[in-house]
Amino acid sequence: MGKVSIGLRGWRFDEDEVFTEDGEFRPMDEIPKGPRKRLIRLQALVNAPCDACWLIHGDENVHECNVAEVVYGEALGEVVLCADHEPDFLYWFSEAGGSQFKGEQELQDEFHEWFLDGGRAPDGYGGVEHVETDPEDVPEPPEPDQEELNVDVPEDEQKRIDLRNMDEGESGDGSETADESAEGGDEDLDDLDLGRDYPS
C-alpha cells in the first residue's frame, strides 16, 4: 500500500497504518500515535476556513472565506489554506525562511505574522501539482476517544474564565481568581443558550 491524503491534501498517511485490508478505517487504538493525532485533528479542520482568508476577513466576515483544501505543519500548529493562498504559504516556506519552522508548533504563528505583514507570493509563483482522488472512495474515520481530544496545558498557563462576568473581575494580568469568578453567580442565566455554538 502507498500513502494517501484524507479529508484535506497535504498530510499523507500510510494506508496500511490507517486502513484494514478491506479498506475500512482501523479502530483508533490500532492506529499509531502520530497518524491518530492527525486523523483526530482533521475532523476539526475539514470545512474550516482558509487561514489566509480568515486573516483578511476576520470572524465577522468568515462567510467570505474560502474553505480550506490543504493542510501543512503539525497538528495544533498547522496552516490550512485554499488553493488561492497555497502559493503564498509555499513561497514563504521555500523562499522567505519559513522552512526553519518545519516540524515546529510555531509554523502557524510565523506564517500568520508574515502574511499579516503583507507577505505574498509573487504573481505567477507556482504551487504544487496534486493527484486528485475521489473523496467518495474514502471511508468515514472511526469516532475518536474523547480523551484523545484533550490538550494538556501547563498549570501556570491555565486561565479560569467566567462566562457570566467577562468584563469584570479580571486581575491585572488578564486572569481571574477563583473568588472573583465566583462573583456574579446569582445573575440571571435564563437567556444563555447552552446548546448554541458560541465563537471562541
C-alpha positions as a Python dict, from the first residue, in 0.01 Angstrom:
ca = {
    (1, 'M'): (0, 0, 0),
    (2, 'G'): (108, 361, -60),
    (3, 'K'): (34, 695, 101),
    (4, 'V'): (-298, 878, 91),
    (5, 'S'): (-441, 1214, 195),
    (6, 'I'): (-766, 1207, 391),
    (7, 'G'): (-1011, 1497, 401),
    (8, 'L'): (-752, 1762, 307),
    (9, 'R'): (-448, 1747, 83),
    (10, 'G'): (-110, 1781, 249),
    (11, 'W'): (-93, 1533, 534),
    (12, 'R'): (-8, 1189, 399),
    (13, 'F'): (-91, 863, 575),
    (14, 'D'): (49, 515, 519),
    (15, 'E'): (-257, 325, 403),
    (16, 'D'): (-166, 11, 596),
    (17, 'E'): (-144, 213, 921),
    (18, 'V'): (-494, 359, 897),
    (19, 'F'): (-690, 113, 679),
    (20, 'T'): (-766, -256, 708),
    (21, 'E'): (-721, -493, 416),
    (22, 'D'): (-1092, -439, 345),
    (23, 'G'): (-1036, -63, 302),
    (24, 'E'): (-1209, 35, 626),
    (25, 'F'): (-1056, 256, 895),
    (26, 'R'): (-880, 68, 1170),
    (27, 'P'): (-1007, 125, 1526),
    (28, 'M'): (-838, 435, 1671),
    (29, 'D'): (-643, 236, 1930),
    (30, 'E'): (-481, 33, 1648),
    (31, 'I'): (-353, 342, 1463),
    (32, 'P'): (-5, 467, 1563),
    (33, 'K'): (2, 779, 1780),
    (34, 'G'): (125, 1026, 1513),
    (35, 'P'): (-127, 937, 1242),
    (36, 'R'): (-401, 903, 1506),
    (37, 'K'): (-336, 1259, 1629),
    (38, 'R'): (-361, 1393, 1273),
    (39, 'L'): (-678, 1196, 1197),
    (40, 'I'): (-846, 1333, 1508),
    (41, 'R'): (-734, 1688, 1423),
    (42, 'L'): (-860, 1653, 1064),
    (43, 'Q'): (-1215, 1614, 1191),
    (44, 'A'): (-1197, 1974, 1314),
    (45, 'L'): (-1014, 2106, 1006),
    (46, 'V'): (-1233, 1969, 726),
    (47, 'N'): (-1462, 2254, 613),
    (48, 'A'): (-1262, 2507, 820),
    (49, 'P'): (-1193, 2848, 664),
    (50, 'C'): (-860, 2907, 492),
    (51, 'D'): (-617, 3068, 740),
    (52, 'A'): (-512, 3337, 492),
    (53, 'C'): (-873, 3422, 403),
    (54, 'W'): (-955, 3441, 773),
    (55, 'L'): (-662, 3679, 834),
    (56, 'I'): (-809, 3905, 563),
    (57, 'H'): (-1181, 3886, 652),
    (58, 'G'): (-1183, 3801, 1024),
    (59, 'D'): (-1453, 3628, 1224),
    (60, 'E'): (-1711, 3893, 1143),
    (61, 'N'): (-1690, 3810, 769),
    (62, 'V'): (-1591, 3445, 793),
    (63, 'H'): (-1863, 3364, 536),
    (64, 'E'): (-1640, 3533, 275),
    (65, 'C'): (-1352, 3291, 343),
    (66, 'N'): (-1279, 3002, 110),
    (67, 'V'): (-1297, 2657, 264),
    (68, 'A'): (-955, 2506, 329),
    (69, 'E'): (-833, 2244, 81),
    (70, 'V'): (-481, 2172, 205),
    (71, 'V'): (-304, 2141, 541),
    (72, 'Y'): (65, 2187, 626),
    (73, 'G'): (256, 2158, 953),
    (74, 'E'): (200, 1970, 1275),
    (75, 'A'): (-137, 1907, 1440),
    (76, 'L'): (-247, 2204, 1655),
    (77, 'G'): (16, 2423, 1488),
    (78, 'E'): (-97, 2361, 1132),
    (79, 'V'): (-178, 2600, 849),
    (80, 'V'): (-489, 2529, 640),
    (81, 'L'): (-527, 2701, 304),
    (82, 'C'): (-746, 2731, -1),
    (83, 'A'): (-600, 2681, -349),
    (84, 'D'): (-573, 3059, -398),
    (85, 'H'): (-348, 3107, -94),
    (86, 'E'): (-148, 2784, -103),
    (87, 'P'): (119, 2950, -324),
    (88, 'D'): (165, 3220, -57),
    (89, 'F'): (249, 2955, 202),
    (90, 'L'): (475, 2763, -37),
    (91, 'Y'): (664, 3082, -125),
    (92, 'W'): (702, 3175, 243),
    (93, 'F'): (821, 2824, 329),
    (94, 'S'): (1062, 2781, 37),
    (95, 'E'): (1185, 3135, -32),
    (96, 'A'): (1118, 3352, 274),
    (97, 'G'): (1262, 3149, 560),
    (98, 'G'): (956, 2952, 664),
    (99, 'S'): (1134, 2618, 633),
    (100, 'Q'): (1322, 2687, 958),
    (101, 'F'): (992, 2618, 1137),
    (102, 'K'): (940, 2278, 976),
    (103, 'G'): (805, 2037, 1235),
    (104, 'E'): (759, 2316, 1491),
    (105, 'Q'): (437, 2436, 1654),
    (106, 'E'): (544, 2794, 1572),
    (107, 'L'): (488, 2734, 1200),
    (108, 'Q'): (130, 2862, 1212),
    (109, 'D'): (207, 3178, 1411),
    (110, 'E'): (511, 3263, 1198),
    (111, 'F'): (321, 3224, 870),
    (112, 'H'): (31, 3430, 1005),
    (113, 'E'): (270, 3708, 1109),
    (114, 'W'): (441, 3710, 767),
    (115, 'F'): (105, 3716, 587),
    (116, 'L'): (-32, 3995, 808),
    (117, 'D'): (281, 4199, 733),
    (118, 'G'): (187, 4188, 364),
    (119, 'G'): (383, 3879, 265),
    (120, 'R'): (256, 3726, -58),
    (121, 'A'): (389, 3502, -333),
    (122, 'P'): (496, 3687, -649),
    (123, 'D'): (248, 3681, -935),
    (124, 'G'): (275, 3356, -1125),
    (125, 'Y'): (451, 3171, -843),
    (126, 'G'): (373, 2803, -898),
    (127, 'G'): (210, 2581, -644),
    (128, 'V'): (224, 2206, -607),
    (129, 'E'): (60, 1968, -851),
    (130, 'H'): (-161, 1726, -659),
    (131, 'V'): (-306, 1398, -777),
    (132, 'E'): (-678, 1412, -705),
    (133, 'T'): (-873, 1108, -593),
    (134, 'D'): (-1246, 1067, -545),
    (135, 'P'): (-1326, 1163, -184),
    (136, 'E'): (-1629, 933, -201),
    (137, 'D'): (-1386, 640, -214),
    (138, 'V'): (-1253, 723, 133),
    (139, 'P'): (-1449, 566, 421),
    (140, 'E'): (-1560, 763, 727),
    (141, 'P'): (-1299, 760, 1007),
    (142, 'P'): (-1390, 596, 1338),
    (143, 'E'): (-1513, 807, 1627),
    (144, 'P'): (-1215, 917, 1839),
    (145, 'D'): (-1183, 853, 2209),
    (146, 'Q'): (-1278, 1184, 2371),
    (147, 'E'): (-965, 1163, 2587),
    (148, 'E'): (-759, 1197, 2268),
    (149, 'L'): (-914, 1540, 2208),
    (150, 'N'): (-789, 1684, 2537),
    (151, 'V'): (-495, 1922, 2515),
    (152, 'D'): (-256, 1937, 2810),
    (153, 'V'): (-196, 2298, 2913),
    (154, 'P'): (72, 2367, 3177),
    (155, 'E'): (-87, 2471, 3507),
    (156, 'D'): (82, 2812, 3504),
    (157, 'E'): (-76, 2886, 3162),
    (158, 'Q'): (-427, 2781, 3259),
    (159, 'K'): (-682, 3056, 3300),
    (160, 'R'): (-1024, 3044, 3463),
    (161, 'I'): (-1290, 3210, 3252),
    (162, 'D'): (-1622, 3319, 3395),
    (163, 'L'): (-1867, 3343, 3105),
    (164, 'R'): (-2115, 3524, 3330),
    (165, 'N'): (-1877, 3811, 3408),
    (166, 'M'): (-1642, 3871, 3113),
    (167, 'D'): (-1588, 4245, 3168),
    (168, 'E'): (-1542, 4246, 3544),
    (169, 'G'): (-1333, 4065, 3799),
    (170, 'E'): (-1018, 4031, 3588),
    (171, 'S'): (-684, 4070, 3755),
    (172, 'G'): (-411, 4289, 3614),
    (173, 'D'): (-264, 4008, 3407),
    (174, 'G'): (-598, 3933, 3242),
    (175, 'S'): (-666, 3622, 3453),
    (176, 'E'): (-931, 3578, 3717),
    (177, 'T'): (-907, 3445, 4067),
    (178, 'A'): (-1148, 3181, 4193),
    (179, 'D'): (-1310, 3432, 4430),
    (180, 'E'): (-1355, 3687, 4152),
    (181, 'S'): (-1500, 3433, 3910),
    (182, 'A'): (-1747, 3322, 4177),
    (183, 'E'): (-1888, 3674, 4199),
    (184, 'G'): (-2196, 3737, 3992),
    (185, 'G'): (-2311, 3377, 4040),
    (186, 'D'): (-2665, 3493, 4106),
    (187, 'E'): (-2700, 3661, 3767),
    (188, 'D'): (-2996, 3559, 3558),
    (189, 'L'): (-2876, 3291, 3312),
    (190, 'D'): (-3216, 3226, 3152),
    (191, 'D'): (-3102, 3392, 2828),
    (192, 'L'): (-2793, 3170, 2795),
    (193, 'D'): (-2845, 2905, 2529),
    (194, 'L'): (-2620, 2614, 2628),
    (195, 'G'): (-2697, 2432, 2305),
    (196, 'R'): (-2561, 2713, 2086),
    (197, 'D'): (-2207, 2723, 1942),
    (198, 'Y'): (-2051, 3048, 2064),
    (199, 'P'): (-1738, 3191, 1895),
    (200, 'S'): (-1418, 3114, 2082),
}
